[in-house]
């Protein structure tokens, strides 16, 4: 492979909603540049990028795939991404390491739901952006409506660079406003014929060209002066102005394409070469401490791992961007997070499943290597002395959860290892081994994300599983005080067991007054691991219970608090005062007082107006105004309390408190009624009382389960 310096390397990411044509465009770009001898298709399952079995089965991208092409002495690294929100982790990591985003818009549908969601991350990272109106050869293509839709969604930075002459069936011509030329493509696509702009289009072309010139000039004072002086800008000045505007995130050039018919890809690649910025021209990456890392090939080597993939028969593939310096096979670098040195024995440029060995990768380039020991996604490799750590990618929080159980119990131990491997590849999947709920819980981005996990478990790892509803981590407490006593007495041959405990329990709250009923000798305040507190008062006088048995009483209480009397949930926020009891000089021991303390607490708990608490989340839903009625309806039918409404960037924002028991259903319902246009965030807020009828139902279910056991 030819050696490219840092000024001749471009990193682009292909983004867009599902079916916008990203994978087809990748195939066309590789074919047009002569990287592949023929173009594959998604339908024939032979494209370079969508090569995984699950992608063949689904007929769409699931993973972000790295490829490259070479066009007129430039190397273009390409990352093809999925178009569905459930795989957003693949998209975010790709946006982070690329220098230019190519956002594909389907000319029939304009800016779709998936596109708007992806745009949030493009805008967050301020990536230079090229908009591509694709599928102009389809019956209902509408270039003008698509551009108008883009301006509504992305703002006035949307700038037409090309427009179609004959969109729809038979499309084959575009007018390029930078070169002021008409390109007419042959029937099978490829290299176009360059023609003068026809008279019928001159007025429109001149008007749009002037708009383009003004947009390019307004981003640079020198160009603006030249524009005022000459009344125009030449082609090189236009390119300069467009690049400055793209870097400032103030110009989003619009190109026309039919990826499936290979019309327009060459002109697009030429623009990427000449105008899209190289990594060395972009704002530098930053360390975790906010310090810049110059993209300098002469600097110390720094690699940032943005993707990890496990390939059958190969092992772990680590994809990285060279942030600084240059690397060759055999280089040894240090991973501070993994606390290990890693030797990169081989370096590759990836093209889907194919890996092309290279002897050098410079700053700004993207590559991969095999079998790193302890280096994962978001890790940095650098020389040990510098200790450089690139700021990590921040992945979105999960939206849905489900419990997973293996059907074959012999796979129980293996399940943990397999899920750890899947999480290593996919940081947006969180795995929780919940001791309290006695479940393995998967936290994912959506139902489709979960279906992918299930497919992998069953097809790749040959491990049939069952997905079950994840239980809710309820809490138990009390609403009034109660008193009880319990005598534990057990007599058998030899020494027996005897312990008697009297106690008072009360609801605990911060700042509550000291106990007045009995003298408190000492107090133990325990911050419970599951939230809330237990305050344990020793009020024993006269030695009726020896001090050495008080820890056993406390232990018995704590054991019962870990399996509450109502539903087996954790108990919280209670003050217990042990004020009397009895012991036997021979038969009393630790186990006796542990049992007596546990049973006395259980009896008092039932008398103290017990209350079941449920986790409640603050939910924020953002959607177009027309959908507010449907969203409000779904929230109210799921025990949500509306806490506020607001307007943000032309959208309506509804804030509510929603019980976790309703949350998973709410996500699915909101996605359904808004056609996926609602953006939903949920953050834990507090534990709140469960309604009486639901508490009764849950207590009855718990009793039935206890009887069944």
C-alpha positions as CSV (number, residue, x, y, z in Angstrom):
1,X,0.0,0.0,0.0
2,X,1.2,3.5,-0.8
3,X,2.6,5.6,2.0
4,X,0.5,8.7,2.8
5,X,1.6,11.6,4.9
6,X,-0.7,13.2,7.5
7,X,-1.9,15.9,5.1
8,X,-3.2,13.3,2.6
9,X,-5.3,11.2,5.0
10,X,-9.0,11.8,5.4
11,X,-11.2,10.1,8.0
12,X,-14.9,10.1,7.2
13,X,-17.9,8.4,8.9
14,X,-21.1,7.5,6.9
15,X,-24.2,8.3,8.9
16,X,-27.9,8.3,8.3
17,X,-31.2,6.5,9.0
18,X,-31.6,2.9,8.1
19,X,-32.0,2.3,4.3
20,X,-30.5,5.7,3.5
21,X,-27.8,3.9,1.4
22,X,-24.6,4.1,3.5
23,X,-23.4,0.6,2.8
24,X,-24.2,0.9,-0.9
25,X,-22.2,4.2,-1.1
26,X,-19.2,2.5,0.6
27,X,-19.3,-0.2,-2.0
28,X,-19.5,2.4,-4.8
29,X,-16.6,4.5,-3.5
30,X,-14.4,1.4,-3.2
31,X,-15.4,0.2,-6.7
32,X,-14.9,3.6,-8.3
33,X,-11.4,3.9,-6.9
34,X,-10.5,0.4,-8.1
35,X,-10.2,-1.1,-4.6
36,X,-12.7,-3.8,-5.5
37,X,-13.3,-5.3,-8.9
38,X,-17.1,-5.4,-8.7
39,X,-19.8,-3.9,-6.5
40,X,-21.7,-6.1,-4.1
41,X,-25.2,-5.5,-2.9
42,X,-26.9,-5.7,0.5
43,X,-29.5,-8.0,-1.1
44,X,-26.8,-10.4,-2.4
45,X,-25.0,-10.3,1.0
46,X,-21.7,-9.7,-0.6
47,X,-20.8,-6.1,0.4
48,X,-17.4,-5.3,1.9
49,X,-18.8,-3.6,5.0
50,X,-21.9,-5.7,6.0
51,X,-20.1,-9.0,6.4
52,X,-21.4,-10.4,9.7
53,X,-24.0,-13.2,9.7
54,X,-26.5,-11.1,11.7
55,X,-26.2,-8.3,9.1
56,X,-26.8,-10.7,6.3
57,X,-29.8,-12.1,8.2
58,X,-31.2,-8.6,9.0
59,X,-30.3,-7.0,5.6
60,X,-28.9,-3.9,7.4
61,X,-25.8,-2.7,9.3
62,X,-25.4,-3.7,12.9
63,X,-21.7,-2.9,13.5
64,X,-19.6,0.0,12.5
65,X,-17.2,-1.3,9.8
66,X,-13.8,0.2,8.9
67,X,-12.8,0.4,5.2
68,X,-10.5,2.6,3.1
69,X,-10.3,3.8,-0.4
70,X,-7.7,5.8,-2.4
71,X,-8.6,8.7,-4.7
72,X,-6.2,10.9,-6.6
73,X,-3.2,10.6,-4.2
74,X,-5.4,10.8,-1.0
75,X,-6.2,8.0,1.4
76,X,-9.8,8.1,2.7
77,X,-10.6,6.0,5.8
78,X,-14.3,5.2,5.9
79,X,-16.4,4.0,8.8
80,X,-19.9,2.6,7.7
81,X,-22.3,2.8,10.6
82,X,-25.7,1.4,11.5
83,X,-28.8,3.6,11.2
84,X,-30.8,2.5,14.2
85,X,-30.9,4.1,17.6
86,X,-30.4,0.7,19.4
87,X,-26.8,0.5,17.9
88,X,-26.0,4.1,18.8
89,X,-22.8,3.1,20.6
90,X,-21.2,2.0,17.2
91,X,-22.2,5.4,15.8
92,X,-20.9,7.6,18.6
93,X,-17.5,5.9,18.7
94,X,-17.2,6.3,14.9
95,X,-18.1,10.0,15.0
96,X,-15.6,10.6,17.8
97,X,-12.6,9.4,15.8
98,X,-13.5,10.6,12.3
99,X,-12.8,14.1,11.1
100,X,-15.7,14.6,8.6
101,X,-19.3,13.3,8.9
102,X,-21.1,12.3,5.7
103,X,-24.8,12.5,6.6
104,X,-27.0,10.6,4.0
105,X,-30.6,11.8,3.4
106,X,-33.1,9.6,1.5
107,X,-34.5,11.9,-1.2
108,X,-37.9,10.3,-0.7
109,X,-38.1,10.8,3.0
110,X,-36.0,13.8,3.9
111,X,-34.6,14.0,7.5
112,X,-35.8,10.9,9.1
113,X,-36.1,10.0,12.8
114,X,-32.8,8.2,13.0
115,X,-31.0,11.1,11.3
116,X,-32.1,13.6,13.9
117,X,-30.9,11.3,16.7
118,X,-27.5,10.9,15.1
119,X,-27.3,14.6,14.4
120,X,-27.2,15.3,18.2
121,X,-23.8,13.6,18.4
122,X,-22.4,15.2,15.2
123,X,-23.4,18.6,16.6
124,X,-22.0,17.7,20.1
125,X,-18.6,16.9,18.6
126,X,-18.8,19.8,16.2
127,X,-17.7,17.6,13.3
128,X,-17.4,19.1,9.8
129,X,-20.4,17.7,7.9
130,X,-21.3,17.0,4.3
131,X,-25.0,16.3,3.5
132,X,-25.7,13.8,0.8
133,X,-29.1,13.6,-0.8
134,X,-29.2,10.0,-2.1
135,X,-31.6,8.0,-4.1
136,X,-32.5,10.8,-6.5
137,X,-33.3,8.1,-9.0
138,X,-36.4,7.0,-7.2
139,X,-40.0,7.8,-8.2
140,X,-40.8,10.1,-5.3
141,X,-37.4,11.8,-4.9
142,X,-37.8,15.5,-3.9
143,X,-34.5,17.3,-3.6
144,X,-36.0,20.7,-2.7
145,X,-38.2,19.3,0.1
146,X,-35.2,17.3,1.4
147,X,-33.0,20.4,1.6
148,X,-35.8,22.4,3.2
149,X,-36.2,19.6,5.8
150,X,-32.4,19.7,6.4
151,X,-32.5,23.4,7.0
152,X,-35.3,23.0,9.5
153,X,-33.4,20.3,11.4
154,X,-29.8,21.5,11.0
155,X,-30.1,25.3,10.4
156,X,-28.9,27.8,7.9
157,X,-25.5,26.2,7.6
158,X,-27.0,23.8,5.0
159,X,-25.5,25.0,1.7
160,X,-26.4,23.6,-1.7
161,X,-23.3,22.5,-3.7
162,X,-25.1,20.5,-6.3
163,X,-28.7,20.1,-7.5
164,X,-30.3,17.5,-9.8
165,X,-31.5,18.4,-13.2
166,X,-33.8,15.4,-13.7
167,X,-34.5,13.8,-10.4
168,X,-36.8,10.7,-10.3
169,X,-36.8,7.7,-12.6
170,X,-34.1,8.3,-15.3
171,X,-32.0,10.6,-13.1
172,X,-28.5,11.1,-14.6
173,X,-27.5,14.8,-14.4
174,X,-26.5,17.3,-11.7
175,X,-25.3,20.8,-11.8
176,X,-22.2,21.5,-9.7
177,X,-22.2,25.0,-8.3
178,X,-18.5,25.0,-7.3
179,X,-17.3,24.2,-10.8
180,X,-20.4,25.6,-12.5
181,X,-20.6,22.5,-14.7
182,X,-23.3,20.0,-15.6
183,X,-22.3,16.4,-15.0
184,X,-24.2,13.8,-17.0
185,X,-23.6,10.2,-16.1
186,X,-23.7,7.2,-18.4
187,X,-26.4,4.7,-18.0
188,X,-24.3,2.4,-15.8
189,X,-22.8,5.3,-13.8
190,X,-19.1,6.0,-13.4
191,X,-17.2,8.9,-14.9
192,X,-19.6,11.6,-16.0
193,X,-19.5,13.8,-19.1
194,X,-18.8,17.5,-18.3
195,X,-21.2,19.8,-20.1
196,X,-22.1,23.5,-20.1
197,X,-25.0,24.5,-17.9
198,X,-28.1,24.6,-20.2
199,X,-29.9,27.9,-20.7
200,X,-33.0,26.7,-18.9
201,X,-30.9,26.2,-15.7
202,X,-28.5,29.2,-15.9
203,X,-30.7,31.6,-13.8
204,X,-31.2,29.0,-11.0
205,X,-27.5,27.9,-11.1
206,X,-26.3,31.6,-10.9
207,X,-28.5,32.3,-8.0
208,X,-27.4,29.2,-6.0
209,X,-23.8,29.8,-7.0
210,X,-24.0,33.3,-5.6
211,X,-25.5,31.9,-2.3
212,X,-22.5,29.5,-2.2
213,X,-20.0,32.3,-2.7
214,X,-21.5,34.4,0.0
215,X,-21.6,31.4,2.4
216,X,-17.9,30.7,1.7
217,X,-16.9,34.4,2.0
218,X,-18.6,35.1,5.3
219,X,-16.4,32.7,7.2
220,X,-13.2,34.6,6.6
221,X,-12.5,38.4,6.7
222,X,-9.9,38.2,3.9
223,X,-12.2,36.3,1.6
224,X,-15.0,38.7,2.4
225,X,-12.8,41.6,1.3
226,X,-11.9,39.8,-1.9
227,X,-15.6,39.1,-2.5
228,X,-16.6,42.8,-2.1
229,X,-13.6,43.8,-4.3
230,X,-14.2,41.3,-7.1
231,X,-17.9,40.5,-6.7
232,X,-17.0,36.8,-6.8
233,X,-14.5,34.2,-5.6
234,X,-12.5,31.8,-7.8
235,X,-12.6,28.0,-7.3
236,X,-9.6,27.8,-5.0
237,X,-10.9,30.7,-2.9
238,X,-14.3,29.0,-2.7
239,X,-12.6,25.7,-1.5
240,X,-10.7,27.7,1.2
241,X,-13.9,29.4,2.4
242,X,-15.9,26.2,2.5
243,X,-13.1,24.4,4.5
244,X,-13.0,27.3,7.0
245,X,-16.8,27.2,7.3
246,X,-16.9,23.4,7.7
247,X,-14.3,23.6,10.5
248,X,-16.4,26.3,12.2
249,X,-19.5,24.1,11.8
250,X,-21.1,26.9,9.8
251,X,-21.2,25.3,6.3
252,X,-22.7,21.9,5.5
253,X,-22.3,21.4,1.8
254,X,-25.1,19.4,0.0
255,X,-24.2,16.8,-2.7
256,X,-26.4,14.8,-5.0
257,X,-26.1,11.0,-5.5
258,X,-27.5,7.8,-6.7
259,X,-25.2,5.4,-4.9
260,X,-26.9,2.3,-6.3
261,X,-26.2,3.5,-9.9
262,X,-22.7,4.9,-9.1
263,X,-23.6,8.5,-10.0
264,X,-21.8,11.2,-8.1
265,X,-19.3,9.3,-5.9
266,X,-16.2,10.4,-7.7
267,X,-17.1,14.1,-7.4
268,X,-17.8,13.5,-3.7
269,X,-14.4,11.9,-3.2
270,X,-12.7,14.7,-5.0
271,X,-14.4,17.2,-2.6
272,X,-13.3,15.1,0.4
273,X,-9.7,15.2,-0.9
274,X,-9.6,18.9,-1.6
275,X,-11.9,20.5,1.0
276,X,-12.7,18.1,3.9
277,X,-10.1,18.6,6.7
278,X,-7.3,16.2,7.6
279,X,-6.9,15.3,11.3
280,X,-3.9,17.7,11.5
281,X,-6.3,20.6,10.6
282,X,-8.9,19.7,13.2
283,X,-8.9,20.9,16.8
284,X,-6.6,18.6,18.7
285,X,-7.8,15.7,20.8
286,X,-7.8,16.4,24.6
287,X,-6.5,14.4,27.6
288,X,-8.8,13.5,30.5
289,X,-7.5,16.7,32.1
290,X,-8.5,18.9,29.2
291,X,-5.0,19.3,27.8
292,X,-4.6,19.3,24.0
293,X,-2.7,16.5,22.2
294,X,-1.2,17.9,19.0
295,X,-1.7,15.8,15.9
296,X,2.1,15.8,15.2
297,X,3.8,12.9,13.4
298,X,7.0,13.9,15.1
299,X,5.4,13.9,18.6
300,X,5.3,11.0,21.1
301,X,3.2,8.0,20.0
302,X,-0.4,8.1,21.3
303,X,-3.1,5.6,20.2
304,X,-6.8,5.8,21.2
305,X,-8.8,2.5,21.0
306,X,-12.3,3.3,19.9
307,X,-13.6,-0.2,19.0
308,X,-13.0,-3.8,20.1
309,X,-14.2,-6.8,18.1
310,X,-13.9,-10.5,18.6
311,X,-13.6,-12.4,15.3
312,X,-14.0,-16.2,15.1
313,X,-10.7,-18.0,14.5
314,X,-8.7,-14.7,14.9
315,X,-9.4,-13.4,18.4
316,X,-9.5,-9.8,19.6
317,X,-9.2,-7.0,17.1
318,X,-8.5,-3.5,18.5
319,X,-9.3,-0.5,16.2
320,X,-7.5,2.7,17.0
321,X,-6.7,6.2,15.8
322,X,-3.2,7.4,15.9
323,X,-3.6,10.7,17.8
324,X,0.1,11.6,17.8
325,X,3.4,10.3,16.5
326,X,3.9,7.4,14.2
327,X,4.0,3.6,14.8
328,X,5.5,0.6,13.2
329,X,5.0,-3.1,13.8
330,X,6.8,-4.3,17.0
331,X,6.4,-1.0,18.9
332,X,5.7,-1.4,22.7
333,X,3.4,1.1,24.4
334,X,1.9,1.4,27.9
335,X,-1.7,1.1,28.8
336,X,-2.2,3.0,32.1
337,X,-5.8,1.8,32.6
338,X,-4.9,-1.8,31.9
339,X,-1.7,-1.4,33.9
340,X,0.3,-3.3,31.2
341,X,2.7,-2.9,28.4
342,X,1.4,-3.9,25.0
343,X,3.5,-4.9,21.9
344,X,1.8,-4.2,18.6
345,X,3.3,-7.0,16.6
346,X,1.2,-6.4,13.5
347,X,-0.5,-3.3,12.1
348,X,-3.4,-3.4,9.6
349,X,-5.8,-1.3,7.6
350,X,-9.2,-3.0,7.7
351,X,-11.6,-3.4,4.8
352,X,-14.5,-5.2,6.4
353,X,-13.3,-8.7,7.1
354,X,-10.1,-8.2,5.2
355,X,-6.9,-6.8,6.9
356,X,-4.1,-5.3,4.9
357,X,-0.7,-5.3,6.6
358,X,1.1,-2.0,6.8
359,X,4.5,-1.0,8.0
360,X,3.7,2.5,9.2
361,X,0.7,4.5,10.5
362,X,1.1,8.2,11.0
363,X,-0.8,10.6,13.3
364,X,-4.3,11.1,12.1
365,X,-4.6,7.6,10.5
366,X,-6.9,4.8,11.6
367,X,-5.8,1.1,11.9
368,X,-6.1,-2.0,13.9
369,X,-4.0,-4.7,15.5
370,X,-4.5,-8.2,17.0
371,X,-4.5,-9.8,20.4
372,X,-3.8,-7.0,22.8
373,X,-3.9,-8.5,26.3
374,X,-5.6,-5.9,28.5
375,X,-6.5,-3.0,26.2
376,X,-10.2,-2.3,25.6
377,X,-12.4,0.3,24.1
378,X,-11.6,3.8,25.5
379,X,-8.1,2.9,26.5
380,X,-5.0,4.9,25.5
381,X,-1.6,3.4,24.5
382,X,1.3,5.8,24.8
383,X,4.9,5.8,26.1
384,X,5.0,5.2,29.8
385,X,6.8,8.4,30.7
386,X,4.1,10.7,29.2
387,X,1.2,9.0,30.9
388,X,-1.1,10.5,28.3
389,X,-4.8,9.5,28.6
390,X,-7.2,10.6,25.8
391,X,-10.6,11.8,27.1
392,X,-12.9,8.8,26.8
393,X,-16.0,8.4,24.6
394,X,-19.1,9.0,26.7
395,X,-21.7,6.4,25.8
396,X,-25.5,6.9,26.5
397,X,-27.2,5.2,29.5
398,X,-29.3,2.1,28.8
399,X,-33.0,2.5,28.3
400,X,-34.4,-1.0,28.8
401,X,-33.6,-3.9,31.0
402,X,-34.3,-7.6,31.1
403,X,-33.2,-10.7,33.1
404,X,-31.4,-13.4,31.3
405,X,-31.4,-17.1,32.3
406,X,-29.7,-20.0,30.5
407,X,-32.1,-22.9,29.5
408,X,-29.3,-25.4,30.1
409,X,-28.2,-25.0,33.7
410,X,-24.8,-26.5,32.8
411,X,-24.2,-23.1,31.0
412,X,-24.7,-21.1,34.2
413,X,-21.0,-20.5,34.8
414,X,-20.2,-19.9,31.2
415,X,-22.9,-17.2,30.9
416,X,-20.8,-14.7,32.9
417,X,-17.8,-15.2,30.7
418,X,-19.8,-14.8,27.5
419,X,-21.6,-11.7,28.7
420,X,-18.3,-10.2,29.6
421,X,-17.0,-10.8,26.1
422,X,-20.1,-9.2,24.6
423,X,-19.8,-6.2,26.9
424,X,-16.1,-5.8,25.9
425,X,-17.3,-5.3,22.3
426,X,-20.3,-3.2,23.2
427,X,-19.9,-0.7,26.1
428,X,-23.6,0.4,25.7
429,X,-24.7,-3.0,27.1
430,X,-24.4,-3.1,30.9
431,X,-24.5,-6.3,32.8
432,X,-25.6,-6.5,36.4
433,X,-25.3,-9.5,38.7
434,X,-28.0,-8.5,41.2
435,X,-27.7,-10.4,44.5
436,X,-30.8,-8.7,45.9
437,X,-33.1,-9.7,43.0
438,X,-31.2,-13.0,42.3
439,X,-31.1,-12.2,38.6
440,X,-28.6,-11.5,35.9
441,X,-29.9,-8.3,34.3
442,X,-29.0,-6.8,30.9
443,X,-29.4,-3.1,30.5
444,X,-29.6,-2.2,26.8
445,X,-30.5,0.6,24.4
446,X,-33.8,-1.0,23.2
447,X,-35.7,-4.1,22.2
448,X,-33.7,-4.5,19.0
449,X,-30.4,-4.2,20.9
450,X,-31.6,-7.0,23.2
451,X,-32.6,-9.2,20.2
452,X,-29.1,-8.8,18.9
453,X,-27.6,-10.0,22.3
454,X,-30.0,-13.0,22.3
455,X,-29.0,-13.8,18.7
456,X,-25.4,-13.8,19.6
457,X,-25.8,-15.9,22.7
458,X,-27.8,-18.5,20.7
459,X,-26.0,-18.5,17.3
460,X,-22.4,-17.5,18.1
461,X,-22.0,-19.0,21.6
462,X,-24.6,-21.9,21.1
463,X,-26.2,-21.0,24.4
464,X,-30.0,-21.0,24.4
465,X,-31.4,-18.4,26.9
466,X,-34.7,-17.1,28.2
467,X,-35.4,-13.4,28.7
468,X,-37.6,-12.7,31.7
469,X,-38.9,-9.4,33.2
470,X,-36.3,-7.9,35.5
471,X,-37.6,-7.7,39.0
472,X,-38.0,-4.3,40.8
473,X,-35.7,-3.6,43.7
474,X,-38.4,-2.6,46.2
475,X,-37.7,-1.4,49.7
476,X,-39.7,-1.9,52.9
477,X,-40.1,0.5,55.8
478,X,-42.7,1.4,58.5
479,X,-45.0,4.4,59.1
480,X,-45.5,4.2,62.9
481,X,-43.9,2.8,66.0
482,X,-44.6,-0.6,67.5
483,X,-43.3,-2.7,70.4
484,X,-42.8,-6.5,70.6
485,X,-41.0,-9.2,72.5
486,X,-39.9,-12.7,71.6
487,X,-38.6,-15.6,73.6
488,X,-36.5,-18.2,71.9
489,X,-36.4,-21.4,73.9
490,X,-35.1,-24.7,72.7
491,X,-34.4,-27.6,75.0
492,X,-32.6,-30.8,73.9
493,X,-30.1,-33.2,75.5
494,X,-27.4,-31.1,77.3
495,X,-27.3,-27.4,77.0
496,X,-30.4,-25.7,75.4
497,X,-31.0,-22.3,73.8
498,X,-32.6,-19.4,75.5
499,X,-32.9,-15.7,74.7
500,X,-35.7,-13.2,75.3
501,X,-35.7,-9.7,73.7
502,X,-38.0,-6.7,74.1
503,X,-37.8,-3.9,71.5
504,X,-39.4,-0.8,70.1
505,X,-39.1,0.1,66.5
506,X,-39.9,3.5,64.9
507,X,-39.7,5.1,61.5
508,X,-36.3,6.8,61.2
509,X,-35.7,10.2,59.6
510,X,-32.8,12.7,59.7
511,X,-33.0,15.0,62.7
512,X,-35.6,12.9,64.7
513,X,-35.6,13.6,68.4
514,X,-33.7,11.4,70.8
515,X,-35.5,8.5,72.4
516,X,-37.3,9.6,75.7
517,X,-39.0,6.3,76.7
518,X,-35.9,4.5,77.9
519,X,-32.4,5.5,78.8
520,X,-30.0,5.0,75.9
521,X,-26.7,3.6,76.9
522,X,-25.1,3.7,73.4
523,X,-26.2,4.1,69.8
524,X,-25.0,2.4,66.6
525,X,-26.0,4.3,63.4
526,X,-25.5,2.1,60.3
527,X,-25.6,3.4,56.7
528,X,-27.1,0.5,54.8
529,X,-25.5,-0.6,51.6
530,X,-28.9,-0.6,49.9
531,X,-29.8,3.0,51.0
532,X,-31.3,4.4,54.2
533,X,-30.2,3.9,57.8
534,X,-30.7,1.6,60.8
535,X,-30.2,3.2,64.2
536,X,-29.7,0.6,67.0
537,X,-30.2,1.8,70.6
538,X,-28.9,-0.2,73.5
539,X,-31.3,0.6,76.4
540,X,-30.6,-2.4,78.6
541,X,-30.2,-1.6,82.3
542,X,-29.5,-3.8,85.3
543,X,-27.7,-6.4,83.2
544,X,-30.9,-8.3,82.1
545,X,-29.1,-9.0,78.8
546,X,-25.3,-9.2,78.9
547,X,-23.5,-6.7,76.6
548,X,-21.9,-9.5,74.7
549,X,-25.2,-10.6,73.3
550,X,-26.2,-7.2,71.9
551,X,-24.2,-7.7,68.6
552,X,-26.1,-11.0,68.1
553,X,-29.4,-9.2,68.4
554,X,-28.2,-6.6,65.9
555,X,-27.1,-9.4,63.6
556,X,-30.5,-11.0,63.7
557,X,-32.2,-7.7,62.9
558,X,-29.8,-7.1,60.0
559,X,-30.5,-10.5,58.6
560,X,-34.3,-9.9,58.6
561,X,-33.7,-6.4,57.0
562,X,-32.0,-8.1,54.1
563,X,-35.1,-10.2,53.5
564,X,-38.0,-8.0,54.6
565,X,-41.2,-9.4,56.0
566,X,-43.5,-8.0,53.3
567,X,-41.9,-9.1,50.0
568,X,-38.4,-10.2,50.9
569,X,-37.0,-6.8,49.8
570,X,-34.4,-4.8,51.7
571,X,-35.7,-2.8,54.8
572,X,-34.5,0.8,55.4
573,X,-34.9,3.8,57.7
574,X,-35.8,2.2,61.1
575,X,-34.8,3.0,64.6
576,X,-34.7,-0.1,66.9
577,X,-34.4,0.3,70.7
578,X,-33.8,-2.9,72.7
579,X,-34.9,-2.1,76.3
580,X,-35.5,-5.3,78.1
581,X,-35.1,-9.1,78.0
582,X,-34.0,-12.2,79.8
583,X,-31.1,-14.6,79.7
584,X,-30.2,-18.0,81.2
585,X,-26.8,-18.5,82.9
586,X,-26.3,-21.8,81.0
587,X,-28.6,-21.9,77.9
588,X,-28.1,-18.4,76.6
589,X,-25.8,-18.0,73.7
590,X,-25.3,-15.9,70.5
591,X,-27.6,-17.9,68.3
592,X,-30.4,-17.7,70.8
593,X,-30.3,-13.9,70.9
594,X,-29.8,-13.6,67.2
595,X,-33.0,-15.6,66.6
596,X,-34.9,-13.7,69.4
597,X,-33.8,-10.4,67.9
598,X,-34.8,-11.4,64.4
599,X,-38.3,-12.7,65.4
600,X,-39.0,-9.7,67.7
601,X,-38.1,-7.4,64.8
602,X,-40.3,-9.3,62.4
603,X,-43.4,-9.2,64.7
604,X,-42.9,-5.5,65.5
605,X,-42.5,-4.7,61.8
606,X,-46.0,-6.2,60.9
607,X,-47.5,-4.1,63.7
608,X,-45.9,-0.8,62.6
609,X,-48.0,0.0,59.5
610,X,-45.5,-1.4,57.1
611,X,-44.9,0.4,53.8
612,X,-43.5,-0.9,50.5
613,X,-41.4,1.6,48.6
614,X,-40.6,1.6,44.8
615,X,-37.8,3.3,42.9
616,X,-39.1,6.3,41.0
617,X,-37.2,8.0,38.1
618,X,-37.2,11.5,36.7
619,X,-38.2,11.1,33.1
620,X,-37.6,13.8,30.4
621,X,-39.3,13.4,27.1
622,X,-38.5,15.7,24.1
623,X,-40.7,15.6,21.0
624,X,-42.5,17.8,18.4
625,X,-45.5,19.7,19.7
626,X,-48.0,17.7,17.7
627,X,-47.1,14.6,19.8
628,X,-47.7,16.1,23.2
629,X,-51.2,14.7,23.7
630,X,-50.1,11.1,23.0
631,X,-47.1,11.4,25.2
632,X,-49.1,12.8,28.1
633,X,-51.6,10.0,27.7
634,X,-48.9,7.3,27.9
635,X,-47.3,8.9,30.9
636,X,-50.6,9.2,32.8
637,X,-51.6,5.6,32.1
638,X,-48.3,4.4,33.6
639,X,-48.6,6.0,37.1
640,X,-46.5,9.0,36.1
641,X,-46.8,12.4,37.8
642,X,-46.2,15.3,35.4
643,X,-43.7,17.7,37.1
644,X,-43.2,20.3,34.4
645,X,-43.2,21.4,30.7
646,X,-40.9,23.5,28.7
647,X,-39.8,24.4,25.2
648,X,-36.3,23.7,23.8
649,X,-35.1,24.4,20.3
650,X,-38.6,24.3,18.8
651,X,-39.5,21.0,20.7
652,X,-41.7,20.4,23.7
653,X,-40.1,18.9,26.8
654,X,-42.3,17.1,29.4
655,X,-40.8,16.2,32.8
656,X,-42.4,13.5,34.9
657,X,-41.8,11.1,37.8
658,X,-42.3,7.5,36.7
659,X,-42.0,4.3,38.8
660,X,-39.4,1.9,37.5
661,X,-42.0,-0.9,37.3
662,X,-43.6,1.1,34.4
663,X,-40.4,2.4,32.8
664,X,-39.5,-0.4,30.4
665,X,-43.1,-0.4,29.0
666,X,-43.1,3.4,28.8
667,X,-40.0,3.5,26.6
668,X,-41.6,1.0,24.1
669,X,-44.9,2.9,24.2
670,X,-43.3,6.3,23.6
671,X,-41.3,5.0,20.7
672,X,-44.4,3.6,19.2
673,X,-46.7,6.6,19.5
674,X,-44.1,9.0,18.3
675,X,-42.7,6.8,15.5
676,X,-39.4,6.9,17.3
677,X,-39.2,10.8,17.3
678,X,-39.3,11.2,21.1
679,X,-36.0,11.5,23.0
680,X,-36.3,10.0,26.5
681,X,-33.9,10.3,29.4
682,X,-34.5,8.7,32.8
683,X,-32.5,9.3,36.0
684,X,-33.2,7.7,39.4
685,X,-34.9,10.2,41.7
686,X,-36.1,8.5,45.0
687,X,-38.0,5.7,46.6
688,X,-41.7,6.5,47.0
689,X,-44.6,4.6,48.6
690,X,-46.3,2.0,46.5
691,X,-50.1,2.4,46.1
692,X,-52.1,0.3,48.6
693,X,-53.7,-2.1,46.1
694,X,-50.3,-2.8,44.4
695,X,-48.6,-3.4,47.8
696,X,-51.3,-5.9,48.7
697,X,-50.9,-7.7,45.3
698,X,-47.1,-7.9,45.7
699,X,-47.4,-9.2,49.3
700,X,-49.8,-11.9,48.1
701,X,-47.4,-12.9,45.3
702,X,-44.5,-13.2,47.8
703,X,-46.6,-15.4,50.1
704,X,-47.5,-17.7,47.2
705,X,-43.8,-18.0,46.2
706,X,-42.8,-18.8,49.8
707,X,-45.4,-21.5,50.0
708,X,-44.3,-22.9,46.6
709,X,-40.7,-23.1,47.9
